[in-house]
Amino acid sequence: MSTHNERVRSVAPSYPDAEPVGPHLVVDKTEWVPGRHPESHRGFADQRGYRESYYRCVRCGAERLTRDDLPEECPDRR
């Protein structure tokens, strides 16, 4: 027998895709950045912008390019 109460719920209901990373609760973010990519080998001559992906903690707001670069502490951990 199955009931609706058995459904797994997110730790952060406003961010259903958030994943715990140490003390942080992170989401993947992608933004369009105008201009050439800062790493010349990843761009091209007529480039007007590029997509940048990063991780953002929904608790403390820390933003890093890799999960390993997130601070060891999350000041807003509840």
Chimera marker file (.cmm) of the C-alpha trace (Angstrom):
<marker_set name="trace">
<marker id="1" x="0.000" y="0.000" z="0.000" r="1" g="1" b="0" radius="0.5"/>
<marker id="2" x="1.380" y="3.415" z="-0.943" r="1" g="1" b="0" radius="0.5"/>
<marker id="3" x="0.432" y="6.823" z="0.422" r="1" g="1" b="0" radius="0.5"/>
<marker id="4" x="1.369" y="10.331" z="-0.522" r="1" g="1" b="0" radius="0.5"/>
<marker id="5" x="3.307" y="10.668" z="2.769" r="1" g="1" b="0" radius="0.5"/>
<marker id="6" x="6.052" y="8.345" z="1.494" r="1" g="1" b="0" radius="0.5"/>
<marker id="7" x="7.213" y="10.863" z="-1.101" r="1" g="1" b="0" radius="0.5"/>
<marker id="8" x="10.782" y="12.138" z="-0.643" r="1" g="1" b="0" radius="0.5"/>
<marker id="9" x="10.901" y="15.882" z="-0.014" r="1" g="1" b="0" radius="0.5"/>
<marker id="10" x="13.731" y="18.311" z="-0.709" r="1" g="1" b="0" radius="0.5"/>
<marker id="11" x="15.751" y="19.763" z="2.152" r="1" g="1" b="0" radius="0.5"/>
<marker id="12" x="15.001" y="23.192" z="0.634" r="1" g="1" b="0" radius="0.5"/>
<marker id="13" x="11.460" y="23.195" z="-0.813" r="1" g="1" b="0" radius="0.5"/>
<marker id="14" x="12.109" y="26.438" z="-2.729" r="1" g="1" b="0" radius="0.5"/>
<marker id="15" x="15.058" y="24.747" z="-4.463" r="1" g="1" b="0" radius="0.5"/>
<marker id="16" x="13.984" y="21.168" z="-5.294" r="1" g="1" b="0" radius="0.5"/>
<marker id="17" x="17.252" y="20.487" z="-7.163" r="1" g="1" b="0" radius="0.5"/>
<marker id="18" x="19.505" y="21.650" z="-4.304" r="1" g="1" b="0" radius="0.5"/>
<marker id="19" x="22.096" y="19.122" z="-3.172" r="1" g="1" b="0" radius="0.5"/>
<marker id="20" x="23.979" y="19.001" z="0.125" r="1" g="1" b="0" radius="0.5"/>
<marker id="21" x="27.724" y="19.600" z="-0.280" r="1" g="1" b="0" radius="0.5"/>
<marker id="22" x="29.312" y="19.502" z="3.164" r="1" g="1" b="0" radius="0.5"/>
<marker id="23" x="27.484" y="22.131" z="5.236" r="1" g="1" b="0" radius="0.5"/>
<marker id="24" x="26.188" y="23.879" z="2.076" r="1" g="1" b="0" radius="0.5"/>
<marker id="25" x="23.030" y="23.329" z="0.070" r="1" g="1" b="0" radius="0.5"/>
<marker id="26" x="23.978" y="24.075" z="-3.546" r="1" g="1" b="0" radius="0.5"/>
<marker id="27" x="22.288" y="24.554" z="-6.905" r="1" g="1" b="0" radius="0.5"/>
<marker id="28" x="23.904" y="24.641" z="-10.341" r="1" g="1" b="0" radius="0.5"/>
<marker id="29" x="23.680" y="28.073" z="-11.933" r="1" g="1" b="0" radius="0.5"/>
<marker id="30" x="24.430" y="29.151" z="-15.498" r="1" g="1" b="0" radius="0.5"/>
<marker id="31" x="24.678" y="32.748" z="-16.680" r="1" g="1" b="0" radius="0.5"/>
<marker id="32" x="25.334" y="34.461" z="-19.994" r="1" g="1" b="0" radius="0.5"/>
<marker id="33" x="28.414" y="36.689" z="-19.640" r="1" g="1" b="0" radius="0.5"/>
<marker id="34" x="29.029" y="39.355" z="-22.310" r="1" g="1" b="0" radius="0.5"/>
<marker id="35" x="32.448" y="39.558" z="-23.961" r="1" g="1" b="0" radius="0.5"/>
<marker id="36" x="35.208" y="37.085" z="-24.718" r="1" g="1" b="0" radius="0.5"/>
<marker id="37" x="35.931" y="34.157" z="-22.451" r="1" g="1" b="0" radius="0.5"/>
<marker id="38" x="38.864" y="34.985" z="-20.141" r="1" g="1" b="0" radius="0.5"/>
<marker id="39" x="40.606" y="31.752" z="-21.212" r="1" g="1" b="0" radius="0.5"/>
<marker id="40" x="41.553" y="32.464" z="-24.835" r="1" g="1" b="0" radius="0.5"/>
<marker id="41" x="41.559" y="28.788" z="-25.859" r="1" g="1" b="0" radius="0.5"/>
<marker id="42" x="37.832" y="28.568" z="-24.946" r="1" g="1" b="0" radius="0.5"/>
<marker id="43" x="36.724" y="31.488" z="-27.107" r="1" g="1" b="0" radius="0.5"/>
<marker id="44" x="36.738" y="32.604" z="-30.726" r="1" g="1" b="0" radius="0.5"/>
<marker id="45" x="37.397" y="35.862" z="-32.605" r="1" g="1" b="0" radius="0.5"/>
<marker id="46" x="33.827" y="37.207" z="-33.009" r="1" g="1" b="0" radius="0.5"/>
<marker id="47" x="32.580" y="36.018" z="-29.642" r="1" g="1" b="0" radius="0.5"/>
<marker id="48" x="29.979" y="38.302" z="-28.037" r="1" g="1" b="0" radius="0.5"/>
<marker id="49" x="29.542" y="36.308" z="-24.840" r="1" g="1" b="0" radius="0.5"/>
<marker id="50" x="29.816" y="32.911" z="-23.193" r="1" g="1" b="0" radius="0.5"/>
<marker id="51" x="27.976" y="30.747" z="-20.703" r="1" g="1" b="0" radius="0.5"/>
<marker id="52" x="29.471" y="30.415" z="-17.231" r="1" g="1" b="0" radius="0.5"/>
<marker id="53" x="28.375" y="27.625" z="-14.891" r="1" g="1" b="0" radius="0.5"/>
<marker id="54" x="28.978" y="27.687" z="-11.150" r="1" g="1" b="0" radius="0.5"/>
<marker id="55" x="27.622" y="26.420" z="-7.841" r="1" g="1" b="0" radius="0.5"/>
<marker id="56" x="25.695" y="28.631" z="-5.406" r="1" g="1" b="0" radius="0.5"/>
<marker id="57" x="24.786" y="27.839" z="-1.799" r="1" g="1" b="0" radius="0.5"/>
<marker id="58" x="21.129" y="28.705" z="-1.200" r="1" g="1" b="0" radius="0.5"/>
<marker id="59" x="21.848" y="29.124" z="2.517" r="1" g="1" b="0" radius="0.5"/>
<marker id="60" x="24.800" y="31.515" z="2.626" r="1" g="1" b="0" radius="0.5"/>
<marker id="61" x="25.059" y="32.700" z="-0.995" r="1" g="1" b="0" radius="0.5"/>
<marker id="62" x="28.640" y="31.458" z="-1.566" r="1" g="1" b="0" radius="0.5"/>
<marker id="63" x="29.372" y="31.066" z="-5.285" r="1" g="1" b="0" radius="0.5"/>
<marker id="64" x="32.251" y="28.955" z="-6.623" r="1" g="1" b="0" radius="0.5"/>
<marker id="65" x="33.209" y="27.347" z="-9.934" r="1" g="1" b="0" radius="0.5"/>
<marker id="66" x="33.693" y="23.918" z="-8.332" r="1" g="1" b="0" radius="0.5"/>
<marker id="67" x="32.105" y="22.200" z="-5.347" r="1" g="1" b="0" radius="0.5"/>
<marker id="68" x="35.557" y="21.652" z="-3.830" r="1" g="1" b="0" radius="0.5"/>
<marker id="69" x="36.135" y="25.427" z="-3.698" r="1" g="1" b="0" radius="0.5"/>
<marker id="70" x="33.147" y="26.110" z="-1.413" r="1" g="1" b="0" radius="0.5"/>
<marker id="71" x="34.173" y="27.346" z="2.064" r="1" g="1" b="0" radius="0.5"/>
<marker id="72" x="34.471" y="24.682" z="4.755" r="1" g="1" b="0" radius="0.5"/>
<marker id="73" x="31.872" y="26.498" z="6.887" r="1" g="1" b="0" radius="0.5"/>
<marker id="74" x="28.395" y="27.718" z="5.977" r="1" g="1" b="0" radius="0.5"/>
<marker id="75" x="27.559" y="30.667" z="8.250" r="1" g="1" b="0" radius="0.5"/>
<marker id="76" x="23.828" y="30.408" z="7.528" r="1" g="1" b="0" radius="0.5"/>
<marker id="77" x="23.505" y="26.685" z="8.180" r="1" g="1" b="0" radius="0.5"/>
<marker id="78" x="20.256" y="26.065" z="10.010" r="1" g="1" b="0" radius="0.5"/>
<link id1="1" id2="2" r="1" g="1" b="0" radius="0.2"/>
<link id1="2" id2="3" r="1" g="1" b="0" radius="0.2"/>
<link id1="3" id2="4" r="1" g="1" b="0" radius="0.2"/>
<link id1="4" id2="5" r="1" g="1" b="0" radius="0.2"/>
<link id1="5" id2="6" r="1" g="1" b="0" radius="0.2"/>
<link id1="6" id2="7" r="1" g="1" b="0" radius="0.2"/>
<link id1="7" id2="8" r="1" g="1" b="0" radius="0.2"/>
<link id1="8" id2="9" r="1" g="1" b="0" radius="0.2"/>
<link id1="9" id2="10" r="1" g="1" b="0" radius="0.2"/>
<link id1="10" id2="11" r="1" g="1" b="0" radius="0.2"/>
<link id1="11" id2="12" r="1" g="1" b="0" radius="0.2"/>
<link id1="12" id2="13" r="1" g="1" b="0" radius="0.2"/>
<link id1="13" id2="14" r="1" g="1" b="0" radius="0.2"/>
<link id1="14" id2="15" r="1" g="1" b="0" radius="0.2"/>
<link id1="15" id2="16" r="1" g="1" b="0" radius="0.2"/>
<link id1="16" id2="17" r="1" g="1" b="0" radius="0.2"/>
<link id1="17" id2="18" r="1" g="1" b="0" radius="0.2"/>
<link id1="18" id2="19" r="1" g="1" b="0" radius="0.2"/>
<link id1="19" id2="20" r="1" g="1" b="0" radius="0.2"/>
<link id1="20" id2="21" r="1" g="1" b="0" radius="0.2"/>
<link id1="21" id2="22" r="1" g="1" b="0" radius="0.2"/>
<link id1="22" id2="23" r="1" g="1" b="0" radius="0.2"/>
<link id1="23" id2="24" r="1" g="1" b="0" radius="0.2"/>
<link id1="24" id2="25" r="1" g="1" b="0" radius="0.2"/>
<link id1="25" id2="26" r="1" g="1" b="0" radius="0.2"/>
<link id1="26" id2="27" r="1" g="1" b="0" radius="0.2"/>
<link id1="27" id2="28" r="1" g="1" b="0" radius="0.2"/>
<link id1="28" id2="29" r="1" g="1" b="0" radius="0.2"/>
<link id1="29" id2="30" r="1" g="1" b="0" radius="0.2"/>
<link id1="30" id2="31" r="1" g="1" b="0" radius="0.2"/>
<link id1="31" id2="32" r="1" g="1" b="0" radius="0.2"/>
<link id1="32" id2="33" r="1" g="1" b="0" radius="0.2"/>
<link id1="33" id2="34" r="1" g="1" b="0" radius="0.2"/>
<link id1="34" id2="35" r="1" g="1" b="0" radius="0.2"/>
<link id1="35" id2="36" r="1" g="1" b="0" radius="0.2"/>
<link id1="36" id2="37" r="1" g="1" b="0" radius="0.2"/>
<link id1="37" id2="38" r="1" g="1" b="0" radius="0.2"/>
<link id1="38" id2="39" r="1" g="1" b="0" radius="0.2"/>
<link id1="39" id2="40" r="1" g="1" b="0" radius="0.2"/>
<link id1="40" id2="41" r="1" g="1" b="0" radius="0.2"/>
<link id1="41" id2="42" r="1" g="1" b="0" radius="0.2"/>
<link id1="42" id2="43" r="1" g="1" b="0" radius="0.2"/>
<link id1="43" id2="44" r="1" g="1" b="0" radius="0.2"/>
<link id1="44" id2="45" r="1" g="1" b="0" radius="0.2"/>
<link id1="45" id2="46" r="1" g="1" b="0" radius="0.2"/>
<link id1="46" id2="47" r="1" g="1" b="0" radius="0.2"/>
<link id1="47" id2="48" r="1" g="1" b="0" radius="0.2"/>
<link id1="48" id2="49" r="1" g="1" b="0" radius="0.2"/>
<link id1="49" id2="50" r="1" g="1" b="0" radius="0.2"/>
<link id1="50" id2="51" r="1" g="1" b="0" radius="0.2"/>
<link id1="51" id2="52" r="1" g="1" b="0" radius="0.2"/>
<link id1="52" id2="53" r="1" g="1" b="0" radius="0.2"/>
<link id1="53" id2="54" r="1" g="1" b="0" radius="0.2"/>
<link id1="54" id2="55" r="1" g="1" b="0" radius="0.2"/>
<link id1="55" id2="56" r="1" g="1" b="0" radius="0.2"/>
<link id1="56" id2="57" r="1" g="1" b="0" radius="0.2"/>
<link id1="57" id2="58" r="1" g="1" b="0" radius="0.2"/>
<link id1="58" id2="59" r="1" g="1" b="0" radius="0.2"/>
<link id1="59" id2="60" r="1" g="1" b="0" radius="0.2"/>
<link id1="60" id2="61" r="1" g="1" b="0" radius="0.2"/>
<link id1="61" id2="62" r="1" g="1" b="0" radius="0.2"/>
<link id1="62" id2="63" r="1" g="1" b="0" radius="0.2"/>
<link id1="63" id2="64" r="1" g="1" b="0" radius="0.2"/>
<link id1="64" id2="65" r="1" g="1" b="0" radius="0.2"/>
<link id1="65" id2="66" r="1" g="1" b="0" radius="0.2"/>
<link id1="66" id2="67" r="1" g="1" b="0" radius="0.2"/>
<link id1="67" id2="68" r="1" g="1" b="0" radius="0.2"/>
<link id1="68" id2="69" r="1" g="1" b="0" radius="0.2"/>
<link id1="69" id2="70" r="1" g="1" b="0" radius="0.2"/>
<link id1="70" id2="71" r="1" g="1" b="0" radius="0.2"/>
<link id1="71" id2="72" r="1" g="1" b="0" radius="0.2"/>
<link id1="72" id2="73" r="1" g="1" b="0" radius="0.2"/>
<link id1="73" id2="74" r="1" g="1" b="0" radius="0.2"/>
<link id1="74" id2="75" r="1" g="1" b="0" radius="0.2"/>
<link id1="75" id2="76" r="1" g="1" b="0" radius="0.2"/>
<link id1="76" id2="77" r="1" g="1" b="0" radius="0.2"/>
<link id1="77" id2="78" r="1" g="1" b="0" radius="0.2"/>
</marker_set>
